[in-house]
Amino acid sequence: MNSLHDLLKESTQLYGNFLDLEYKKYDAVIKADTAALDDAVSKEQAYYLKMRGTEQKRERLIETMGFKDKTLKEIIELSDDKQKQLLSDAYNELNKLITEVKKINRMCRTLIEVRL
């Protein structure tokens, strides 16, 4: 299960970088800096592709492990105690980042709607 842990850590790093970009996008919207906003949006597309690729790797790995119809939480619960803690910590860190990305994304969307 180390490879699942590694994949979760890879996803965490990707979402951390994406979160930084989302904050830059938010700042660009506040400052009405269209050049910075265009740059952020174009970089955002690359992140979406990377996220999709990571998601596909996770799906393949989980299928290979024999957990095709299981959620990450279910897989963590089925793990031995040592792996359970490692996977749980990585999952929680990733989940926290995803929640923050969703929050800043909603803030950006609201700000853009107000500006329009």
PyMOL commands that set and color helices and strands:
alter all, ss='L'
color gray80, all
select helices_A, chain A and resi 2-31+34-64+72-78+81-115
alter helices_A, ss='H'
color red, helices_A
deselect
rebuild
show_as cartoon
